[in-house]
Structure formats: structure tokens, C-alpha cells
Amino acid sequence: ALFYAQLPSDEFPTHTAVVEMLQYSPLSSHPVEEIQSMATKLRGWCSDGEHGPLFDGHTNIDLNSRVLHFELGKIGQGNEQLKAMAAFLISLYGRQRVINMPRGSRKMVVFEEVAQFLKVAGAGGIVEEFYAQLGKFSCVVMAITQQFGQLQRASEAGLRVILGNTKAFFLLRQGDRVDLDDLGDRITPPLSPAMRETVMRFPAPTSLPPNERHSRALFHLTSGERPISGELRVFTNSALTYVTSSTGADFEKRRQALGGARGDTYVKRVLEEVGMEPF
């Protein structure tokens, strides 16, 4: 173990080396058919296999930037094996990144479209660990879903973990009163009827005049002696509009302009595109 700890990352044993050892130089005491079967199943995860670039060889992505973004949406819907392995890597690297940072520094982990993530094998355990363990490392964990019903259908166990460890809720405009009532009833203590009505009456940002355009949200805090609720208004700026626009033309223009920029570089490029000074 001490020997391997001193090796640079590009000299560590690789998955391909293990597979080749199984194929071409197994020990005489090993059952040949069983070893060959194992090597065949593992071959697809080598660097020249279907999934290999993500899992074989030394790490070539910088995980020390200010912002880390892991995207699972481009993995095919039917490729459950790859989704499960990618989720495992995300939990491994994400958790280590949080733990290795100074304990007093503030961090945040965001599960975007958490209902879809919970459908992946093993994802429930990942979300549960992040919610239950990372708070002691000054890390805020946030889960985002478009509809509460999606989260209920994805994983009841995952839902209980999320609700049981959440002290603050941000509720955006809702068009489904039944869905809102399901969430309001599950919050402890339940969301008041007045607050539910407030959420249902939020205007759509596109219905507001351009110079007054904003998004509204209900902030609901359950910690303390009694719940605290209040309305938030988020007014947009050019950078926020640039990164959140989802029209086809804007998406393609943004993709071409930003290329493969990630982390701090992505933020810098966005500000350059909209003519804003770095903050």
C-alpha cells in the first residue's frame, strides 16, 4: 500500500492491465472458463471498450475547481449499467472533494432533477449519505424537482431521507394544486393553507412587463420554535438570462460560444459573452 501511494497517477495499475492479465496469464490454479468469462465481461470497461474512457486509465479531469458539474442526462435511457457506475463515481469524487476541503469553508451539493437521479440503481444510498453525513463538513445539500409527484414515484425511501433532513424549502409557481397539497402535507409541520394559496397565485415571469420581469418563490424554514415563511423575488440580469434560456436557437448559440468550458472558466466565459465584469 505504501508503494502504490508514492506512484504518480499515470503509473497506477489500470483496469486494462487487470483484464489482460486475466486473459493471457491467469494462474494455473484458476478455472480457465471462469477466468475467461470474467475477462470478457470486464472488457467493455477497458479504455478501448464501450464505457472505458470514463473508468480506465489515470484521471485527466481537474476536480479542484470552484464548481464541479456532473451531467448524467446524455447517458442513454436504456444504459442502466453505465448510469449506475457513473453515479458511483460522482458520489466517490464528490464526497472526497467535500471532505478534503477545509472543514469550516461553506460548500453546496445540488442534485438537479433528483427524481430522475433516484431511478438509477444505488442512487438512493448516495442521496441518503450526502444528506445524512455531509452537514458536519459545512455542506448544504439541495435537491431540485419540477413536481413533487415525480419524486414520490421515483423513490419513497429517498423521499423520506430528503424530507427528514431538509430544513428549508423553496417553492416556485405551481399549476397543480393536488401536487402542492401532497408536498405541503408531507412537510413537518404542514404548510399552511395561506402559504399554499400564495404559491398558486405566483405570476409566470413571461406575463410580467420586461422591465419588471422576475421569478417568485416561497421560502419556508421549518427549523426553530415555529416555521418561518416569506416570499422571495428574483430579478434577472443578462448573465442569468443567458444561461437559463432553453430555446433551440439560444442553446445552440451558447454551446458554440462556450465550447467545452467548465467550472470557473465557464463562469468567466459567460460573463465575457454578456459583457459583465467578473465578481
BELQUI-V221098 format. One line per field, one symbol per residue. psi: psi as a letter, one per 30 degrees, with the letter a starting at -180 (. if undefined). burial: + if it has 16 or more other ideal C-beta (glycine too) atoms within 10 Angstrom, else -. Layout:
psi: ???
burial: ???
This chain:
psi: eeeeffklegglkleeeeeeeeefhlkffkkeeeeeeeeeefefglfgaegefffkllkgkjgglekkjkjfffkkefieeeeeeeeeeeeeeeeeeeeflkefkklkkkjkhfeeeffkkfeeeeeeeeefefefghkkkkkkkekeeeeeeejeeeeeeeefgkfkkjjlkkfjeeeeeeeeffkjllkleeeeeeeffklkefflkefgklkllkkjkflaelkkklkkkjklleeeeeffkgleeeeeeeeeefbgklbeeeeeeeeeefglkk.
burial: -------------+++--+--+---+-----------++--++-++--+-++--+++----------+---+--+------++-++++-++--++--+--------+-+-+-++++++++--++-+++-++--+--+-+-+-+-+-++-+++-++--++-+++--+--+-+--+----+++-++--+---+---++-++--+------------++++-+-+----+-+---------+--+---------------+---+---++-+++-+------
